[in-house]
Amino acid sequence: MINIRKCDYTTATPTSKLTSSYFHHASSFPLVYKTVSQSFEETANKYSDHECYVFKSEQKRYTYKTFKHEVDSIAASLLDLGFEKNDRFAVWLPNTSENVAISYAASKVGLIKVNINPAYVGRELEYCINKVGCKGILLSPIVKSIDSLSIFRRLVPELDQRSSSSGELVAKAVPTLKHVILTGEQASVPGTHSYVHLVKRGAQMCHDQLAERQASINPDSPLEIFYTSGTTGQPKAATLTNFSVLNLVRAQWELLGRFYTHMCVSTPMFHILAEVCAILNVAVAKCKVIFPSILPDTLSTMRAIDEEKCTALLGPPIIFRDILMHPEKKNYDLSSLVYAGLGASSVHIDFMRRVEKEFPIIRTVQGYGTTENSGLLTSGMWAGDEDSQRRQGSMGRCMQGIEIKVVDQQGQTVPIGEQGEVWARGYPIMLGYYGDPNKTEETLTSSGWLKTGDIATMDKDGYLYYIARQKEIIIRGGVNIYPVEVENMIIEHPSVAEAQVFSIPDERYGEEVGAWIKLKPNSTKCQAEEIRSFLKNKLAFFKIPKHIRFVDQFIMTPTGKPQKFKMSEVTVYELKEMINKH
C-alpha cells in the first residue's frame, strides 16, 4: 500500500467566486521545453535499475535501462531505413511492448506515430494510412483471432511480389507506404522487416547520428496522431506535439503522481487516455506501468492488480462494471488499488460511489478530456479528498495553466450555472486535424480556443458538470432534450442496469426520443410501458422515450464510448421494417 498524503489544492482555488463561466487555473506549475524522449532519458538515467514496464501476457519486464536500450536500438534502425523528420509511422498493434517503444523512438527520431485500432479491417486501415500519408507501418502477424497479416496482404498484394526487404514498397492502395515491419519471432516474410532483427541491428550501430537527430528535434514538432473515436461519424486525425503531451503528463503527475506508482493499463493504446494518462508517466517520474494483456480482458486485469499490487486503474466505466460483475472477483485481492479514474463517457455519481465501496478503492474520480486536447482537460481530484460530491459528481476543474469557458451559440461566455459549449485553451491543445484545414478551422478559433462540442455548466468555483454532446442533443419540436438527464432517470428504475438515449427522426416534431435499455440480471420481465409509467412523474411528457428497446449490449466504440448515432440508425431501420410488415 502506498502512503497517501494530503495534496495542496490551493493553487486551483479562485480568489473570489465566479459570476461568469470562465476559469483560468493560475498555477506555479512550470512548463518545460523538451521532447518526450529527452525527458524520458533524463528519468531513465536517474532510475536506471528501477522496473518501469511490465507486459504480463508477453512475460516481459523492463527496467529503465533495458527499455532505453530497446528504444535507442529501434530508433537507430528507423533512422538507417531513411525515415525523415515528420514522416508518419503507423502502429497497428494492441497493447504490446513494441507499441510503447515506438512512442519514444518516434520522439527521438522526429517521426509522427499514427495510432491505429488493431481491430480495424482493410478499408478502415487503408483510410487511416492514406488520411495522413504513412511512410511506415508496424504490425503483428496475428492479434488473438485476427489474422492481421492476411488483412494487410489483401490491402497490399504487392507485398508478396517483392523478393526481399532491401527495397521500398510500391503499393497502389497505399502509395505513401514504403516500409512494413512485423513483430514476433516468426520466419522472415518477404517484403517486410523484422522488429526483432531491427532492434538487434540497431544495437550494433554507432548512435552518433541518432544523437544528432534527437538534438535537432523541436519540442513543438508533432509527435503523435490519434484518430477521434468516431462516435458521431468519420474519424479525424488529431495531431499532438511533444511539448503539449509532455507537459500535460507532468501536470497530471503533479496532481496524481502519489497514486500512480503502480499503474494498471487496460485501456487500448490507440486511445489517448492510455498514452497520456498512463504510459508516458514513465517519461517524467519513477513509476511502474503494468499491462495485463494485449487486449482488454477482465480476468487478466484482476490478476495483474493482485500480482503486481497495482495502485491505480484508469478507463471507461465498462472496465469497472465488468470487474464488479465478474463471478471470480472474490478470488483476487484488489485492495492495493487506491485510485480509480473514470472517463471516456459520462458516469453517474451512484456508480462512482459503488466502485469506491465494492472494490473497494480509497478515491474514485471523474476526469474529462478530448483527443484534441491531449486527453485530460479536467479532474475531479481538484475537489480534494473530503469533497466527494464534487470529486465524483462533477467533471472536475481544469488542469494547471489551462483556460476553460462555457459559451453560448455566439461564443459569448454564459453566466455561472447556465448551459453552453465547453471551450478550452492552453498548451495541451492539438496543432489541428492532419490534412484537414476546414475541420481544423471549425474546431479551433483564431484566438486558440478549442470547441469541444460538449455541453456543460460551470459552478462558482470553476467545476464543470456534463450535460450532453452538442450533436447528441435531441430537439423535439424546437425544445432541447438532454439525453443524460433522461438516462439518469431511467436507471433509477430498480430493474435497469444502464440506458442510452438518442434522437429518432420524426415527421411531425423533427426528432423524437429513443432509448436502448440493459436490464439487471434476472429482470427480464420489464416492459416498455412500465418504463414510461415509471418516468411519468419524473420527467416532462416530451422527454419520455417514444421508442424503447431492451438489449443485452450497446453499440460501442473500441474504447467504451456508446455510438448513439448507430443505435439510432438500427432503431430507424427496425421501425421501417415493422411498418413494411403491416
N, C-alpha and C positions, 0 to 999 in steps of 0.2 A: 504493500500500500504506500502511495506517495504521501508526502507531507503537504497538506492543503493549508496554505497560508492565506490570509485575507489580502485582497487586491485593492490598491488605491484607485478608486473610480472618479476621484475629484476632477481630473482633467477633462472629463466628459460632461461635467455639470454646468449648465448655463449660469451666468452670474445673476440673471433675472429670468422670470418666467416668460415664455414666448407668447406673443399675441398673433404672430404671422407664422405660417408653416414653412419656415426656413431655419435650418440649423447647420452651423459650421462647427465641427469638432476641433476646436482650438486645442493644441496639444504640444508638449515639448518633445514629442517623438521625432527623432532626426531621420530624414531621408538620406540614403547613401547612393552614390553614383557609381554603381558597379554592375557587372553582369552576374547572372546566376552562377556561372561556372567560377568566376573569381571568388564569390562569396563561399561557394562550396569548398574550393581549395583551401581557403583560409581556415574554415571549420575542420576540414579533413586533416590538415597539418597539426591542428591543436589537439584533436582527439583521435589520432591515427589508429589506435588499437581498440577503440570503442566499437561495439557492434551497432551498425546503423540500419541495415535492411535484412529482413527475414522473409524468404519466399517459401512458405510451408509446402506447397504442392510440388515445387521444384527441388525441395530439400537443399536449398542454398541459403547460406548465411554469410553476410558481408560485414567486414569492418570498414571503417572509413578508408583505410589504406588499400584494402583489396578491391573495394569498389572504385576508388580513384584510379587504380591500375587498369581496370576494365574500361572505364570511361576514356582514359588517355589513349589506350590501345585502339579502341574502335574509332575514336576521333582521328587518330593519325592515319588509319586506313581510309577513312572517308576523304580526308584531305588528299591522300595519294590517288584516289579514284578520280579526282578532278572536281570535287564539289566546291563551288564558289560561295562567297557571301550572299545571303538572301535566297539561295536555292531552296526550293520547297522539298521536304523529305517526308513522305507518307509513312506512318506507322499504323499498320492494320493488324493489331495484336490485342489480346486480352491482357490481364494483369500479370505481366511477366517481368523478369529482371532486365531483359533486353529493352523493353519499353521504357523503363525508368532510366537506364543508362543513356538512351538516345536523348532524353531531355537535357542532360548535362553535356553530352557530346555536341548537340546542336548549338548550345550556347557557346561552347568552346571554339567551334569552327565557324560560327556565324550563320548556321542554317536556320530555316523556319520549319520546326517539327509540325506536321499536319496529322492530327489525331483522328483516326477513323474507326468507327464501330466494327469490331471483328465479326459481328453477326450480319453485316451488310452482304448482299448478293451482288452479282455482276453489274447490274445497271446502277445501283447505288454507289458501288466502288468507283465505277467509271466517272460518275458525276463528281465525286469528291476529288479524284485525281485531276480531272480536267478543269474543274472550277478554279483551281489555283495554280495549275501547271506544275505538278510534281516531277522532279527530276529523278528521284529515287524512291524505293519502297522497301520496307522491312515487313515480312510476314512469316507466319508459322505454316508449314505444310498442312497441318491438321489442328483444329481447335475443338477438342472434345469430339462431337459427332459431325462437325463441319469440315468438309474437305476443301480447305481454303485454296490449296494449290490448284485443284481441279477447277474451281471457280475462276481463279486468276488465269489459268491456261485457256479457258473458253473465251475470256475477255481479250487475251493476248496470245493468239495461236502462234504468233511469230517466235515465241519463246522456244518452242521445240525445233525451230528451223535453224537455230544457232548452234554451232559446233562447240563453242567454249564460252567462258565468261570474260574473255580478254577484250572484246569489243563492246560498243554501246548498243543497247537495244534500239530497234526501229519498229514501232508498233502503230498500226493505223488507228486503233480505237483510242489510244492514249499517247499521242505523238510526242509529248514532252518527256515521257518516262524513258530513262536511259540505263538505270541500274536496278536490279532486283536482288535483294538479299534475303536468304532464308535462315531461320533459326533452327536449332536442333543439331543432332549428330548424324543425320541421315547421309546416305551416299550423295555424292555430288550430282546436282541436277543441271543438265546442260542449259547454258544461258543465264545462270544465276551465280551469285556469290554466297559463300557460307559465312554467317556471322561468326561462328567459332573460329574459322580459319582467318577471318579478317582481324579478330582480336589477337590471335597468335602472331600474325604477320606484323600487326601494328606494334606489338610488344618488342619486336626485334628492330624497329626503325629508330633512327635518330629523331628526337622530338623537338629539335631546334626550330624547324619550320612551323610546327604546331604551336610552339610558344609565341612565335612572331604573329601568327594568325590570331591567336587568342588576345594578344595585347592590342591588336588593331580593331577589335570588336567594340563598337559604340554601345553603351548601355541602353541608348534609346532605340537600338535596332530591334526589329521584330524577332521574337523567339518562338512563338507557337501560334498555330491556328486551331481553334476549336469550332466545330460546326454546331450551330444552335440546335437545340433538341428537336425542333420540328413539331411543336405542339400545335402550331397554327398554320403550317404549310412547309414549303421547301426550305431546307437548312441553309443558313448563311454562314460565311467563313469569317468569324470574328478574329481579328489579329491583335495579339498582345505582345508587349515589349519586355525585354529583360528588366528594365527599370520598374515598370508597373508591377510585374509579377513578384519580383524580389522584394520590393518594399511592402507590398501587401502581406506577403508571408512574414516579414519582420514585424509588421504592425500586429498581425494575428498572434505571433509568438509572445509579444509583449503583454497582450491581454490574456492569452490562454495557455501559454507555454507550460505553466505549472501542472496542467492536466495532460500534456502531450508527451510525456516521457516514453510511453509505450503505446503507440497509436495503431489501432486496428483499421485496415482499409478493405472494406467490402464493396465500395463504390467502384464502378468501372473507370479505368484510367482515361478513357477517351472523354470523360466528363470533367469539366473544370474543377468541380468540388474535390475530386481525388487529388488532382495535381497541386492545387494551390493550398488547400486546407490540410493536406496530409503529407504527400510525397516530398515536397520541397522544403518541409521543416528541417530536414537533414542538412540543407544548404546554409542554414542560419544558426543552428544550435545543436548541442549534444542531445540526441534522442534516438529512438529506435522505431522504425515503421515496419509493421507486420502485415503481410498479405496472406490471408487464409487459403485462398485458392485462385486459380486463374480466372474463373467465372463465379458470379455470386452463388454462394451455397451456404445455407443457414447452419447446417451441421458443422461444416468446416470453420465457420465464423465462431461458433460457440467453443469448438475445440481449441482454436487459436487463442481466444480470450483466456481460456482455462490454462493452457500450457505455457503461454508467454506472459501471463499476468498483465494483460493489456489494461491501460488506464483510461483510454478514450476510444469512443466509437462514433463515427460520423456517417450521415447518409440520409436518404429519403425515409419517410415513415414506414415504407414497406419492409425495410430491413429489420426494424424494431418490432413491427407487427408479426413478422414471420417467426422471430425468436420467441416472442410471448406465446404464440400459438403452437410452437413445436412440441410434440409429445415427449421428446428427450431432453427438454430444457433442464429438468431437475437433475440430470446426470452430469451436468457441467457446473463448475464453480465460476460464476461471473462476478464475484464480489470484488475483484480487483478494479472493476470499472468505477471511475469517479466522475466521469463526464460523458454526456451524450449530446451531440449537436445534431439537431434535426433541421433539414432544409429540403430544397428542390421542389417542394409543393407545400400548400398551406396545411397547418396542423392545428387541430382543435386542442384547447388547453386541457381538456379532460384526458386526452390521450397522453399528453406530456406528463401529467400527474400519474397516470397509470404506469408509464415507463419508469418514472422515478421510484415508484412504490414497489413494482413487481420484479424488477431486475434483481436487486434494487440498484439505483445509481444515486450518488450524492447530489449531482446537479444536472438537470436537463435544461437545454437552452434552444430557442429557435434562432436560426440565422437566416439571412436573406441576401440574395445577390443574383446577378445575371452573368451569363458568359461574357457579355460585353463590358462588364466592369471587373473582370478577372475573378469573379466567383463569389466574393464576400463583400457585401456593402454594409450590412448592419449585423449586430449581435445583441441578443438579449442579455448577455453576461454583463453589459454595462449597467444593468439594473442592480448588480451586486447580489450577494448571497441571500440576503433576507427578503428581498422584494420579489417573491416568487410569482406574483400576479403579472408583473411586467416581464420578468425573465422568461416565463413560459407562455404568456398570453399575447405578447407583442412581438413584432419582428425585430425589436431592439432599436438601438441608436447607432448611427453610422461610425465607421472606423476612424482612427486618428487622421486628422488633416483633410478629411473629405467634407464636401458641402452636399447638403441634400435639401430639396424643397418639394412641396406638393402644390401643383398648379392647376388652373382651370384650362379650358379648351383654347384660350388665347395666350397661354403661357404665363399668366399672372398668378403670383403666389396667393393662395387662399387663406382665410383666417384659420386659426387653430380649431381643430375638430371638424372642419369641412372636408369633404371628399374631393380628391383630384388625382392627377397622374404624378407618380414619383419621378423626379429628375435628380440626377447626381452629377457631381463634377469633382475632379481630382486626379491624382497620379495613377490610380488603377484603371482608368478608362481606356478602352481599346483605341488603336490607331484608326480602325474603321473595318468595314467588311471588304475583304480582299477582292479586288477586281470588280467592285460593285459601288461606284461612286453615288449612284442615285439612291440606293438603300442607305448608304452611309449618311448622305445629306438629310434623309428623312429622320434619321435616328440621332445624329449629333448636330447640335446647333452651332452657329458660327462662333459663339462665345464658350464652347466646350461642354455644354450640358448634354448628358446622355438621357434620352427619353426612354424610360424603362418599359413603358406600356402597361405598368401595374397601377391599379387604383388603390389608394390608401388614405388614411387620415394620420395627422400628427398631433400628439398631445403637447401640453405646455412645456414639457421637458425634452422634447425632440424625439420621442419614441414613435415609431410607425406601427400602424395597425392595418393589416391587409384586408382589402375588400374584394378585389377580383382582378383578373386580367382585363385590360381595356377591351380586347377583342372578344372576350367571353361574356361581357355584359349583355343581358337579354333586354331588348327594347320592345315591350309589348304595348302596342297602341300608343307609342310615344312616352311610356313610363319605363324608367330604368329598374331592372330587377337584378340583384347581385347574387350569383349562384352560391357563394359561400354562405350567405345568410340562410338560404333555403336548405342547403346541405346540413348546416348545423342544427336546424330544426328537425330535419328528417332523422338524424342519428340519435335524437332523444327518444325515439320510439324504442321500446325495450327489445324488439326483435331485430333491429337494424344494426349491422356492423359498420357499414360505410355507404356513402352515397355520392354520386356525381351528377351535377345538374348542368344543363346546357340548353341552348336555343334550338327550336324546331321551326322551320319556315311555316308561316300561316297566312292564308289568303286574306283574311279579314284584319288581323292585328299586326301583320308583318312578321312577328315572331311569337311563339308560344313556349311554355316551359316544359322541358323533358327531363326525365331522371332515370338513371340506372342505379339499382339498389342491390347491395350484397347483404344477405341476412346472416345473423349469427348461427352457429351450428345448432341443429335441432329446432330451427324456427322456420320450417318450410311451409307453414300454413298461412302465412301473412299474405293478404291480397292488396291490390292497388287501392280499392275503395277504403280499406282500413287505414292506409297511409293518409289518404286525402281527408278522411274523417278526423284523424289524429291532428292534422295540420290546421283544421278549420278555425280553431280558437287561438292559433299561434301565429298565423300569417294572414295578410290580406288575401282575399279570394283570388286576385290576379297573379299572386306568387305561387299558388299551389299547382304542382305539376299536372298538366293535362295528360301527358303520356308517361307512363311508368312501366319500366321493365325490370324484372328481377333476374340477376345474373350471378354466375359463380366467380367471374373475374371481369375487370375493366380492361379496356384497350389502353395500354400504357406505352410510353417511350422506354427504351432500354435502361434509362436512369430512374425510372419510377415515377415519371410525371404522367398524369392522365391526359390522354389525347381526346379532348371533348369534341373536337370537330369530326373525328372519326366515329365517335359514338353517335353523334348527331346524324352522320351520313347513313350509318347502319339502321338507325331508327326510322329515318325518312324512307329508306328502301323497304323496310318491313311494313310500314304504313301503306305504301303504294301497293305492295303485294296483297295486303288484306283488302284494299279497295278493288283491285282487279278480280279477286276471287268472288267478290259479291256483285 
